[in-house]
Amino acid sequence: GAVVSQHPSWVICKSGTSVKIECRSLDFQATTMFWYRQFPKQSLMLMATSNEGSKATYEQGVEKDKFLINHASLTLSTLTVTSAHPEDSSFYICSAKHPYRGNTEAFFGQGTRLTVV
Amino acid sequence: SQQGEEDPQALSIQEGENATMNCSYKTSINNLQWYRQNSGRGLVHLILIRSNEREKHSGRLRVTLDTSKKSSSLLITASRAADTASYFCATDATGTASKLTFGTGTRLQVTL
């Protein structure tokens, strides 16, 4: 149990277009999900905390109009990279905490590799 | 950034040897967790140690925590080629609404 599925696993898009990434908790309900960004051979940097039914909380330096987050249900959060540019190319990973496992252990999606050309 | 530091950044050992990775952090924490990431993949939770614990074991993994030094170590005993991956520590700091802050990571290479 406690599976988080992320889709797509990779995407290539043209500059100026928008890309939507989905994060689903498959067997549990997650009121809170987290979105991270990871550059090659670097650590994960938290971008935002996605809260079901309310606005996401963005970390300092992350443009909320650039990275739109929607958490419309207890099992789905989406990250939309708007007007993507090559510098947005990165590995994006979501996670969710299981509410019945002490809300401590985080379960991660497989990640989405975004390449903007 | 409150990101923690890990050392070494990279570690190469032979199968059967032990691997030790260290993590330092900056703030008071509720717990510290270790995760593993295979290249280009998501993260897998390995072990969690709470702030009031000093040592924890899980299979071939041994984690220590020294809150006075704000540091933790992960020991993998009798390493296998399949242990090759990047390892990250992550802290759940007090008063941060359960957000995880990741360390810089250690890339472990286990050769046959």
gemmi code that builds the backbone of each chain (N, CA, C; Angstrom):
import gemmi

chains = {
    "A": [
        ("GLY", (0.818, -1.209, 0.000), (0.000, 0.000, 0.000), (0.846, 1.250, 0.000)),
        ("ALA", (0.199, 2.410, 0.116), (0.855, 3.699, 0.134), (1.641, 3.949, -1.145)),
        ("VAL", (0.925, 3.915, -2.255), (1.552, 4.139, -3.546), (1.187, 5.515, -4.071)),
        ("VAL", (2.189, 6.208, -4.563), (1.987, 7.498, -5.199), (2.426, 7.363, -6.652)),
        ("SER", (1.542, 7.710, -7.539), (1.823, 7.569, -8.962), (1.910, 8.942, -9.615)),
        ("GLN", (2.916, 9.119, -10.424), (3.139, 10.397, -11.082), (3.099, 10.165, -12.593)),
        ("HIS", (2.483, 11.113, -13.300), (2.344, 10.951, -14.744), (2.436, 12.296, -15.441)),
        ("PRO", (3.148, 12.446, -16.543), (3.900, 11.383, -17.201), (5.262, 11.191, -16.546)),
        ("SER", (5.968, 10.158, -16.912), (7.311, 9.933, -16.366), (8.339, 10.785, -17.112)),
        ("TRP", (8.031, 11.127, -18.339), (8.902, 12.062, -19.046), (8.063, 12.810, -20.089)),
        ("VAL", (8.489, 14.014, -20.401), (7.784, 14.813, -21.397), (8.762, 15.786, -22.035)),
        ("ILE", (8.613, 15.937, -23.325), (9.381, 16.920, -24.084), (8.387, 17.909, -24.664)),
        ("CYS", (8.633, 19.190, -24.452), (7.708, 20.182, -24.987), (8.481, 21.345, -25.594)),
        ("LYS", (7.790, 22.111, -26.402), (8.405, 23.275, -27.034), (8.335, 24.476, -26.110)),
        ("SER", (9.296, 25.351, -26.246), (9.289, 26.595, -25.466), (7.988, 27.356, -25.681)),
        ("GLY", (7.447, 27.863, -24.598), (6.224, 28.644, -24.680), (4.963, 27.855, -24.417)),
        ("THR", (5.069, 26.550, -24.452), (3.878, 25.727, -24.187), (3.792, 25.411, -22.695)),
        ("SER", (2.662, 24.877, -22.287), (2.443, 24.516, -20.884), (2.379, 23.004, -20.739)),
        ("VAL", (2.835, 22.544, -19.619), (2.880, 21.102, -19.357), (2.243, 20.820, -17.999)),
        ("LYS", (1.378, 19.814, -17.967), (0.731, 19.447, -16.712), (1.261, 18.103, -16.227)),
        ("ILE", (1.617, 18.046, -14.962), (2.106, 16.812, -14.336), (1.123, 16.423, -13.243)),
        ("GLU", (0.744, 15.143, -13.226), (-0.224, 14.668, -12.246), (0.450, 13.835, -11.156)),
        ("CYS", (-0.059, 13.979, -9.962), (0.430, 13.191, -8.832), (-0.788, 12.603, -8.131)),
        ("ARG", (-0.861, 11.296, -8.088), (-2.005, 10.627, -7.489), (-1.590, 9.708, -6.347)),
        ("SER", (-2.340, 9.772, -5.258), (-2.170, 8.773, -4.202), (-3.186, 7.679, -4.513)),
        ("LEU", (-2.689, 6.478, -4.741), (-3.547, 5.417, -5.282), (-4.360, 4.675, -4.230)),
        ("ASP", (-3.850, 4.571, -3.042), (-4.558, 3.764, -2.055), (-4.728, 4.472, -0.722)),
        ("PHE", (-4.581, 5.779, -0.732), (-4.853, 6.530, 0.478), (-5.199, 7.963, 0.089)),
        ("GLN", (-5.809, 8.653, 1.014), (-6.181, 10.040, 0.755), (-5.116, 10.959, 1.364)),
        ("ALA", (-4.694, 11.906, 0.577), (-3.632, 12.808, 1.007), (-4.136, 14.246, 0.990)),
        ("THR", (-4.309, 14.815, 2.165), (-4.738, 16.209, 2.212), (-3.605, 17.141, 1.824)),
        ("THR", (-2.385, 16.651, 1.948), (-1.222, 17.471, 1.625), (-0.264, 16.694, 0.731)),
        ("MET", (0.135, 17.335, -0.329), (1.167, 16.770, -1.198), (2.255, 17.824, -1.379)),
        ("PHE", (3.421, 17.370, -1.745), (4.561, 18.255, -1.895), (5.150, 18.098, -3.290)),
        ("TRP", (5.576, 19.209, -3.852), (6.229, 19.193, -5.159), (7.681, 19.624, -5.000)),
        ("TYR", (8.567, 18.824, -5.591), (10.001, 19.093, -5.536), (10.556, 19.198, -6.947)),
        ("ARG", (11.693, 19.860, -7.020), (12.428, 19.966, -8.271), (13.846, 19.489, -8.002)),
        ("GLN", (14.401, 18.769, -8.947), (15.740, 18.231, -8.761), (16.538, 18.409, -10.039)),
        ("PHE", (17.667, 19.101, -9.933), (18.587, 19.237, -11.059), (19.562, 18.067, -11.030)),
        ("PRO", (20.169, 17.761, -12.180), (21.056, 16.590, -12.258), (22.116, 16.575, -11.157)),
        ("LYS", (22.208, 15.461, -10.505), (23.208, 15.203, -9.457), (23.086, 16.189, -8.297)),
        ("GLN", (21.912, 16.716, -8.114), (21.695, 17.608, -6.982), (20.558, 17.085, -6.111)),
        ("SER", (20.307, 17.792, -5.039), (19.285, 17.354, -4.102), (17.908, 17.829, -4.532)),
        ("LEU", (16.914, 17.444, -3.757), (15.552, 17.878, -4.021), (15.304, 19.213, -3.344)),
        ("MET", (14.719, 20.118, -4.101), (14.361, 21.410, -3.540), (12.846, 21.518, -3.515)),
        ("LEU", (12.297, 21.779, -2.345), (10.853, 21.902, -2.222), (10.376, 23.140, -2.962)),
        ("MET", (9.386, 22.950, -3.821), (8.813, 24.079, -4.556), (7.578, 24.614, -3.849)),
        ("ALA", (6.699, 23.682, -3.461), (5.431, 24.123, -2.891), (4.755, 22.978, -2.159)),
        ("THR", (3.891, 23.371, -1.260), (3.044, 22.422, -0.532), (1.638, 22.572, -1.067)),
        ("SER", (1.091, 21.462, -1.521), (-0.231, 21.460, -2.139), (-1.263, 21.014, -1.112)),
        ("ASN", (-2.247, 21.849, -0.872), (-3.268, 21.553, 0.125), (-4.618, 21.339, -0.544)),
        ("GLU", (-5.262, 20.240, -0.241), (-6.545, 19.913, -0.845), (-7.578, 20.975, -0.506)),
        ("GLY", (-8.210, 21.509, -1.536), (-9.282, 22.466, -1.344), (-8.854, 23.881, -1.028)),
        ("SER", (-7.568, 24.136, -1.031), (-7.117, 25.502, -0.761), (-5.885, 25.817, -1.607)),
        ("LYS", (-5.417, 27.039, -1.484), (-4.265, 27.455, -2.291), (-2.990, 26.784, -1.825)),
        ("ALA", (-2.125, 26.562, -2.783), (-0.830, 25.975, -2.446), (0.053, 26.999, -1.743)),
        ("THR", (0.965, 26.502, -0.957), (1.949, 27.352, -0.286), (3.278, 27.202, -1.005)),
        ("TYR", (3.774, 28.289, -1.562), (4.999, 28.246, -2.357), (6.215, 28.628, -1.513)),
        ("GLU", (7.323, 27.990, -1.812), (8.574, 28.341, -1.160), (9.115, 29.640, -1.746)),
        ("GLN", (9.952, 30.253, -0.969), (10.526, 31.527, -1.405), (11.280, 31.343, -2.715)),
        ("GLY", (11.043, 32.242, -3.641), (11.742, 32.195, -4.921), (11.038, 31.391, -5.987)),
        ("VAL", (9.974, 30.709, -5.645), (9.229, 29.927, -6.635), (8.053, 30.764, -7.139)),
        ("GLU", (7.979, 30.938, -8.448), (6.935, 31.779, -9.031), (5.610, 31.015, -9.094)),
        ("LYS", (4.636, 31.490, -8.354), (3.360, 30.775, -8.309), (2.594, 30.882, -9.632)),
        ("ASP", (2.822, 31.940, -10.394), (2.141, 32.069, -11.687), (2.816, 31.212, -12.753)),
        ("LYS", (4.029, 30.806, -12.469), (4.785, 29.970, -13.407), (4.473, 28.499, -13.154)),
        ("PHE", (4.388, 28.156, -11.906), (4.136, 26.772, -11.502), (2.790, 26.712, -10.786)),
        ("LEU", (1.758, 26.403, -11.568), (0.403, 26.388, -11.033), (0.097, 25.030, -10.403)),
        ("ILE", (-0.377, 25.082, -9.186), (-0.685, 23.849, -8.475), (-2.173, 23.814, -8.147)),
        ("ASN", (-2.768, 22.658, -8.448), (-4.184, 22.439, -8.147), (-4.338, 21.127, -7.410)),
        ("HIS", (-5.005, 21.182, -6.273), (-5.205, 19.969, -5.458), (-6.703, 19.844, -5.226)),
        ("ALA", (-7.398, 19.428, -6.279), (-8.857, 19.472, -6.281), (-9.507, 18.303, -5.553)),
        ("SER", (-8.773, 17.226, -5.346), (-9.346, 16.079, -4.647), (-8.325, 15.515, -3.681)),
        ("LEU", (-8.752, 14.609, -2.845), (-7.864, 14.038, -1.830), (-6.867, 13.037, -2.406)),
        ("THR", (-6.967, 12.765, -3.697), (-6.032, 11.811, -4.294), (-5.284, 12.368, -5.496)),
        ("LEU", (-5.480, 13.627, -5.815), (-4.847, 14.166, -7.021), (-4.369, 15.595, -6.818)),
        ("SER", (-3.118, 15.814, -7.138), (-2.561, 17.155, -7.211), (-1.894, 17.297, -8.566)),
        ("THR", (-2.031, 18.461, -9.180), (-1.390, 18.690, -10.471), (-0.478, 19.898, -10.401)),
        ("LEU", (0.616, 19.791, -11.131), (1.564, 20.896, -11.288), (1.600, 21.246, -12.764)),
        ("THR", (1.285, 22.488, -13.093), (1.346, 22.936, -14.476), (2.473, 23.940, -14.616)),
        ("VAL", (3.420, 23.607, -15.471), (4.504, 24.527, -15.791), (4.027, 25.354, -16.971)),
        ("THR", (3.787, 26.625, -16.739), (3.225, 27.476, -17.788), (4.322, 28.173, -18.573)),
        ("SER", (4.058, 28.353, -19.860), (5.005, 29.020, -20.744), (6.428, 28.526, -20.473)),
        ("ALA", (6.596, 27.246, -20.668), (7.868, 26.624, -20.298), (9.033, 27.141, -21.131)),
        ("HIS", (10.185, 27.224, -20.497), (11.426, 27.627, -21.148), (12.493, 26.576, -20.861)),
        ("PRO", (13.551, 26.563, -21.647), (14.586, 25.549, -21.441), (15.116, 25.484, -20.003)),
        ("GLU", (15.158, 26.610, -19.324), (15.660, 26.584, -17.941), (14.702, 25.889, -16.971)),
        ("ASP", (13.481, 25.607, -17.437), (12.535, 24.848, -16.615), (12.777, 23.343, -16.726)),
        ("SER", (13.629, 22.958, -17.649), (13.952, 21.534, -17.798), (14.538, 21.014, -16.489)),
        ("SER", (13.958, 19.952, -15.993), (14.370, 19.441, -14.688), (13.609, 18.157, -14.406)),
        ("PHE", (13.894, 17.577, -13.252), (13.179, 16.392, -12.767), (12.245, 16.882, -11.671)),
        ("TYR", (10.948, 16.647, -11.846), (9.964, 17.094, -10.874), (9.397, 15.874, -10.150)),
        ("ILE", (9.356, 15.947, -8.837), (8.896, 14.804, -8.036), (7.851, 15.270, -7.028)),
        ("CYS", (6.804, 14.476, -6.878), (5.804, 14.800, -5.868), (5.879, 13.775, -4.738)),
        ("SER", (5.340, 14.154, -3.618), (5.254, 13.214, -2.507), (4.001, 13.494, -1.705)),
        ("ALA", (3.592, 12.478, -0.961), (2.438, 12.623, -0.083), (2.718, 11.869, 1.200)),
        ("LYS", (2.170, 12.365, 2.268), (2.343, 11.675, 3.546), (1.088, 10.898, 3.859)),
        ("HIS", (1.277, 9.674, 4.306), (0.145, 8.804, 4.616), (-0.437, 9.238, 5.953)),
        ("PRO", (-1.717, 9.522, 5.989), (-2.305, 10.045, 7.229), (-2.369, 9.035, 8.364)),
        ("TYR", (-2.319, 7.761, 8.044), (-2.430, 6.753, 9.088), (-1.091, 6.106, 9.419)),
        ("ARG", (-0.039, 6.662, 8.912), (1.296, 6.166, 9.273), (2.045, 7.262, 10.003)),
        ("GLY", (1.313, 7.860, 10.946), (1.944, 8.893, 11.765), (2.245, 10.161, 11.008)),
        ("ASN", (1.751, 10.230, 9.748), (1.959, 11.442, 8.953), (3.428, 11.846, 8.897)),
        ("THR", (4.317, 10.871, 8.957), (5.745, 11.177, 8.946), (6.430, 10.667, 7.685)),
        ("GLU", (6.262, 9.396, 7.398), (6.931, 8.832, 6.226), (6.292, 9.358, 4.960)),
        ("ALA", (7.113, 9.885, 4.061), (6.615, 10.420, 2.799), (6.771, 9.371, 1.701)),
        ("PHE", (5.784, 9.305, 0.829), (5.829, 8.389, -0.305), (5.950, 9.218, -1.571)),
        ("PHE", (6.892, 8.838, -2.394), (7.225, 9.639, -3.559), (6.721, 9.008, -4.842)),
        ("GLY", (6.346, 9.876, -5.775), (6.061, 9.425, -7.114), (7.361, 9.077, -7.831)),
        ("GLN", (7.206, 8.557, -9.030), (8.377, 8.110, -9.789), (9.154, 9.273, -10.391)),
        ("GLY", (8.565, 10.443, -10.372), (9.226, 11.600, -10.951), (8.851, 11.814, -12.403)),
        ("THR", (8.973, 13.050, -12.857), (8.719, 13.423, -14.258), (9.909, 14.210, -14.759)),
        ("ARG", (10.503, 13.701, -15.824), (11.624, 14.438, -16.416), (11.068, 15.328, -17.517)),
        ("LEU", (11.191, 16.609, -17.317), (10.712, 17.593, -18.281), (11.883, 18.158, -19.063)),
        ("THR", (11.759, 18.086, -20.372), (12.758, 18.691, -21.258), (12.042, 19.704, -22.137)),
        ("VAL", (12.482, 20.938, -22.063), (11.892, 22.000, -22.863), (12.871, 22.359, -23.965)),
        ("VAL", (12.402, 22.254, -25.218), (13.315, 22.505, -26.355), (12.911, 23.760, -27.120)),
    ],
    "B": [
        ("SER", (18.724, 28.996, 2.419), (18.303, 27.606, 2.394), (18.757, 26.907, 3.657)),
        ("GLN", (17.898, 26.034, 4.183), (18.262, 25.281, 5.365), (18.686, 23.878, 4.998)),
        ("GLN", (19.020, 23.686, 3.752), (19.389, 22.354, 3.307), (20.570, 21.818, 4.092)),
        ("GLY", (20.487, 20.529, 4.428), (21.571, 19.921, 5.165), (22.717, 19.527, 4.260)),
        ("GLU", (23.806, 19.207, 4.878), (24.988, 18.788, 4.151), (25.213, 17.301, 4.381)),
        ("GLU", (25.632, 16.632, 3.327), (25.999, 15.235, 3.481), (27.420, 15.033, 3.018)),
        ("ASP", (28.092, 14.097, 3.670), (29.405, 13.737, 3.181), (29.618, 12.241, 3.372)),
        ("PRO", (30.379, 11.596, 2.523), (30.976, 12.263, 1.370), (29.952, 12.537, 0.268)),
        ("GLN", (30.303, 13.320, -0.713), (29.416, 13.549, -1.850), (29.336, 12.304, -2.712)),
        ("ALA", (30.439, 11.584, -2.771), (30.478, 10.348, -3.551), (31.325, 9.328, -2.816)),
        ("LEU", (30.931, 8.075, -2.927), (31.617, 6.996, -2.218), (31.633, 5.766, -3.118)),
        ("SER", (32.815, 5.213, -3.299), (32.947, 4.021, -4.131), (33.581, 2.917, -3.302)),
        ("ILE", (32.896, 1.797, -3.193), (33.403, 0.686, -2.391), (33.184, -0.618, -3.150)),
        ("GLN", (33.774, -1.666, -2.623), (33.584, -2.982, -3.234), (32.476, -3.737, -2.501)),
        ("GLU", (31.871, -4.621, -3.214), (30.815, -5.444, -2.637), (31.329, -6.151, -1.384)),
        ("GLY", (30.508, -6.154, -0.352), (30.899, -6.788, 0.892), (31.406, -5.807, 1.937)),
        ("GLU", (31.875, -4.659, 1.473), (32.366, -3.651, 2.406), (31.178, -2.880, 3.001)),
        ("ASN", (31.488, -2.158, 4.069), (30.479, -1.300, 4.686), (30.569, 0.113, 4.114)),
        ("ALA", (29.429, 0.772, 4.052), (29.384, 2.156, 3.567), (28.795, 3.034, 4.658)),
        ("THR", (29.475, 4.124, 4.945), (28.981, 5.074, 5.947), (28.797, 6.446, 5.320)),
        ("MET", (27.622, 7.003, 5.524), (27.311, 8.339, 5.025), (26.884, 9.207, 6.194)),
        ("ASN", (27.282, 10.456, 6.154), (26.987, 11.375, 7.247), (26.122, 12.535, 6.775)),
        ("CYS", (25.322, 13.023, 7.689), (24.396, 14.112, 7.369), (24.424, 15.110, 8.515)),
        ("SER", (24.533, 16.383, 8.180), (24.423, 17.419, 9.202), (23.276, 18.346, 8.832)),
        ("TYR", (22.612, 18.871, 9.838), (21.476, 19.741, 9.588), (21.555, 20.948, 10.503)),
        ("LYS", (20.619, 21.886, 10.331), (20.809, 23.178, 10.997), (19.763, 23.534, 12.039)),
        ("THR", (18.596, 22.905, 11.979), (17.525, 23.340, 12.872), (17.095, 22.220, 13.812)),
        ("SER", (16.244, 22.539, 14.756), (15.653, 21.515, 15.611), (14.693, 20.670, 14.783)),
        ("ILE", (14.664, 19.371, 15.056), (13.874, 18.474, 14.215), (12.914, 17.621, 15.026)),
        ("ASN", (11.861, 17.169, 14.349), (10.982, 16.150, 14.915), (11.556, 14.762, 14.641)),
        ("ASN", (12.054, 14.601, 13.424), (12.645, 13.327, 13.050), (13.576, 13.527, 11.863)),
        ("LEU", (14.364, 12.525, 11.591), (15.262, 12.549, 10.445), (15.047, 11.246, 9.682)),
        ("GLN", (15.010, 11.365, 8.381), (14.730, 10.188, 7.560), (15.830, 10.029, 6.519)),
        ("TRP", (16.027, 8.811, 6.098), (16.958, 8.517, 5.013), (16.173, 7.923, 3.847)),
        ("TYR", (16.522, 8.408, 2.665), (15.885, 7.945, 1.438), (16.947, 7.507, 0.455)),
        ("ARG", (16.523, 6.649, -0.438), (17.389, 6.156, -1.503), (16.770, 6.528, -2.842)),
        ("GLN", (17.617, 6.903, -3.797), (17.141, 7.235, -5.137), (18.037, 6.578, -6.172)),
        ("ASN", (17.430, 5.722, -6.966), (18.145, 5.188, -8.119), (18.101, 6.238, -9.222)),
        ("SER", (19.063, 6.203, -10.090), (19.237, 7.241, -11.090), (17.953, 7.519, -11.860)),
        ("GLY", (17.521, 8.786, -11.825), (16.358, 9.188, -12.594), (15.037, 8.642, -12.101)),
        ("ARG", (15.005, 8.200, -10.870), (13.776, 7.624, -10.343), (13.312, 8.382, -9.109)),
        ("GLY", (12.159, 7.963, -8.585), (11.657, 8.565, -7.357), (12.435, 8.087, -6.147)),
        ("LEU", (12.016, 8.546, -4.994), (12.725, 8.202, -3.765), (12.026, 7.083, -3.016)),
        ("VAL", (12.809, 6.274, -2.372), (12.297, 5.181, -1.547), (12.701, 5.428, -0.109)),
        ("HIS", (11.729, 5.382, 0.776), (11.998, 5.597, 2.192), (12.747, 4.405, 2.764)),
        ("LEU", (13.821, 4.682, 3.498), (14.616, 3.610, 4.092), (14.344, 3.457, 5.581)),
        ("ILE", (14.474, 4.558, 6.307), (14.390, 4.458, 7.754), (14.135, 5.837, 8.342)),
        ("LEU", (13.431, 5.885, 9.443), (13.127, 7.126, 10.154), (13.624, 6.998, 11.584)),
        ("ILE", (14.248, 8.043, 12.071), (14.691, 8.062, 13.465), (14.144, 9.333, 14.106)),
        ("ARG", (13.516, 9.186, 15.239), (12.900, 10.321, 15.903), (13.942, 11.081, 16.721)),
        ("SER", (13.612, 12.298, 17.064), (14.578, 13.161, 17.756), (14.962, 12.627, 19.134)),
        ("ASN", (14.133, 11.801, 19.721), (14.457, 11.257, 21.043), (15.126, 9.875, 20.957)),
        ("GLU", (15.441, 9.449, 19.746), (16.136, 8.182, 19.555), (17.585, 8.440, 19.188)),
        ("ARG", (18.451, 7.517, 19.509), (19.872, 7.705, 19.218), (20.382, 6.722, 18.160)),
        ("GLU", (19.737, 5.571, 18.075), (20.184, 4.579, 17.105), (18.992, 3.728, 16.682)),
        ("LYS", (19.040, 3.314, 15.411), (17.975, 2.468, 14.910), (18.534, 1.525, 13.853)),
        ("HIS", (17.962, 0.316, 13.803), (18.432, -0.680, 12.856), (17.271, -1.145, 11.989)),
        ("SER", (17.590, -1.459, 10.752), (16.614, -2.073, 9.867), (17.387, -2.914, 8.856)),
        ("GLY", (17.373, -4.222, 9.061), (18.132, -5.102, 8.166), (19.613, -4.768, 8.178)),
        ("ARG", (20.154, -4.435, 7.009), (21.581, -4.082, 6.909), (21.835, -2.602, 7.154)),
        ("LEU", (20.808, -1.883, 7.528), (20.941, -0.449, 7.769), (21.037, -0.146, 9.258)),
        ("ARG", (21.929, 0.789, 9.570), (22.025, 1.279, 10.942), (22.116, 2.797, 10.884)),
        ("VAL", (21.232, 3.440, 11.597), (21.204, 4.900, 11.614), (21.470, 5.388, 13.025)),
        ("THR", (22.281, 6.417, 13.137), (22.497, 7.069, 14.428), (22.081, 8.527, 14.311)),
        ("LEU", (21.742, 9.099, 15.439), (21.338, 10.501, 15.484), (21.940, 11.146, 16.713)),
        ("ASP", (22.609, 12.260, 16.520), (23.174, 13.050, 17.617), (22.585, 14.449, 17.511)),
        ("THR", (21.552, 14.703, 18.284), (20.878, 16.001, 18.177), (21.733, 17.138, 18.730)),
        ("SER", (22.654, 16.824, 19.629), (23.523, 17.885, 20.163), (24.481, 18.389, 19.093)),
        ("LYS", (24.867, 17.503, 18.183), (25.751, 17.879, 17.080), (24.978, 18.127, 15.798)),
        ("LYS", (23.675, 17.910, 15.844), (22.836, 18.056, 14.662), (23.423, 17.232, 13.508)),
        ("SER", (23.603, 15.959, 13.791), (24.179, 15.100, 12.766), (23.600, 13.692, 12.861)),
        ("SER", (23.673, 12.998, 11.731), (23.204, 11.621, 11.651), (24.128, 10.848, 10.725)),
        ("SER", (24.159, 9.547, 10.921), (24.936, 8.715, 10.003), (24.108, 7.516, 9.578)),
        ("LEU", (24.354, 7.080, 8.359), (23.728, 5.877, 7.815), (24.828, 4.897, 7.479)),
        ("LEU", (24.741, 3.716, 8.047), (25.701, 2.650, 7.776), (24.991, 1.537, 7.029)),
        ("ILE", (25.537, 1.167, 5.898), (25.040, 0.012, 5.154), (26.102, -1.070, 5.280)),
        ("THR", (25.744, -2.175, 5.894), (26.716, -3.240, 6.079), (26.642, -4.240, 4.930)),
        ("ALA", (27.766, -4.883, 4.701), (27.846, -5.940, 3.681), (27.187, -5.483, 2.379)),
        ("SER", (27.705, -4.412, 1.837), (27.063, -3.785, 0.675), (27.015, -4.724, -0.527)),
        ("ARG", (26.024, -4.454, -1.371), (25.814, -5.227, -2.594), (25.795, -4.281, -3.782)),
        ("ALA", (26.036, -4.809, -4.953), (26.014, -3.975, -6.151), (24.662, -3.270, -6.293)),
        ("ALA", (23.607, -3.926, -5.850), (22.264, -3.351, -5.948), (22.054, -2.172, -5.012)),
        ("ASP", (22.986, -1.946, -4.092), (22.890, -0.778, -3.204), (23.348, 0.490, -3.907)),
        ("THR", (23.906, 0.359, -5.097), (24.363, 1.534, -5.855), (23.187, 2.467, -6.090)),
        ("ALA", (23.310, 3.694, -5.593), (22.225, 4.668, -5.668), (22.700, 5.952, -4.994)),
        ("SER", (21.836, 6.949, -4.999), (22.090, 8.157, -4.203), (21.275, 8.072, -2.929)),
        ("TYR", (21.865, 8.503, -1.842), (21.211, 8.437, -0.545), (21.077, 9.855, 0.013)),
        ("PHE", (19.871, 10.159, 0.469), (19.588, 11.492, 0.988), (19.050, 11.401, 2.407)),
        ("CYS", (19.501, 12.311, 3.250), (18.840, 12.467, 4.531), (17.814, 13.583, 4.373)),
        ("ALA", (16.783, 13.530, 5.171), (15.742, 14.558, 5.117), (15.273, 14.823, 6.526)),
        ("THR", (15.160, 16.076, 6.867), (14.733, 16.436, 8.205), (13.335, 17.031, 8.188)),
        ("ASP", (12.610, 16.651, 9.205), (11.262, 17.182, 9.431), (11.430, 18.142, 10.607)),
        ("ALA", (11.607, 19.414, 10.271), (11.943, 20.384, 11.299), (10.711, 20.777, 12.109)),
        ("THR", (10.925, 21.110, 13.346), (9.818, 21.535, 14.196), (9.221, 22.831, 13.669)),
        ("GLY", (7.911, 22.905, 13.693), (7.222, 24.117, 13.274), (7.186, 24.362, 11.781)),
        ("THR", (7.396, 23.325, 10.982), (7.422, 23.529, 9.528), (6.303, 22.780, 8.828)),
        ("ALA", (5.261, 22.406, 9.550), (4.104, 21.741, 8.942), (4.497, 20.502, 8.157)),
        ("SER", (5.422, 19.722, 8.726), (5.802, 18.428, 8.154), (6.518, 18.525, 6.822)),
        ("LYS", (7.090, 19.664, 6.497), (7.878, 19.748, 5.264), (9.223, 19.069, 5.481)),
        ("LEU", (9.671, 18.360, 4.465), (10.978, 17.714, 4.529), (12.027, 18.581, 3.853)),
        ("THR", (13.156, 18.714, 4.483), (14.301, 19.406, 3.892), (15.376, 18.372, 3.642)),
        ("PHE", (15.803, 18.269, 2.398), (16.732, 17.220, 2.005), (18.174, 17.687, 2.083)),
        ("GLY", (19.049, 16.747, 2.412), (20.475, 16.996, 2.349), (20.957, 16.944, 0.915)),
        ("THR", (22.236, 17.185, 0.759), (22.820, 17.275, -0.579), (23.030, 15.914, -1.223)),
        ("GLY", (23.000, 14.858, -0.442), (23.065, 13.513, -0.995), (24.457, 12.931, -1.104)),
        ("THR", (24.532, 11.620, -1.027), (25.774, 10.873, -1.241), (25.528, 9.873, -2.353)),
        ("ARG", (26.378, 9.932, -3.374), (26.256, 8.946, -4.479), (27.139, 7.760, -4.147)),
        ("LEU", (26.520, 6.626, -3.937), (27.242, 5.401, -3.574), (27.358, 4.497, -4.785)),
        ("GLN", (28.580, 4.061, -5.033), (28.849, 3.108, -6.106), (29.451, 1.860, -5.479)),
        ("VAL", (28.783, 0.743, -5.654), (29.287, -0.529, -5.138), (29.685, -1.397, -6.326)),
        ("THR", (30.950, -1.737, -6.351), (31.450, -2.514, -7.483), (31.675, -3.966, -7.088)),
        ("LEU", (31.603, -4.826, -8.083), (31.781, -6.263, -7.830), (33.240, -6.603, -7.578)),
    ],
}
model = gemmi.Model(1)
for chain_id, residues in chains.items():
    chain = gemmi.Chain(chain_id)
    for i, (resn, *xyz) in enumerate(residues, 1):
        res = gemmi.Residue()
        res.name, res.seqid = resn, gemmi.SeqId(i, " ")
        for name, pos in zip(("N", "CA", "C"), xyz):
            atom = gemmi.Atom()
            atom.name, atom.element = name, gemmi.Element(name[0])
            atom.pos, atom.b_iso = gemmi.Position(*pos), 0.0
            res.add_atom(atom)
        chain.add_residue(res)
    model.add_chain(chain)
structure = gemmi.Structure()
structure.add_model(model)
structure.setup_entities()
